[in-house]
Amino acid sequence: MKHRSALIGLSLALSGVGLVAAPSTAAAASPDSVVVQRAHACTKTSSGSCIKGGQFCPQASYHHSGWDAQGRRYVCKGSKSHPHWMKP
């Protein structure tokens, strides 16, 4: 607690000088009120559209993960000569 108070005091002193930006209200919000979204961009097919479950995937992507437009994760697996995007 002592270190936290010292850091806050130092931060306030430096922000008064203009060396440190004042903390934003979003950073000061409690951890319970902050929602963190970890959205992945969809993995594109060779034609440029997002992947879908069951579609063929490139052999170079074998055992790699990909995400569809809704953020669902798929793994390129199955036959090594004709792999598909499947749920893990």
ABEGO torsion letter per residue (X at the ends): XAAAAAAAAAAAAAAAAGABBBBBAAAABBAAABBBBBBBBBBBBAAGBBBBBGBBBBAAABGBBBBBAAGBBBBBBEBAABBBBBBX
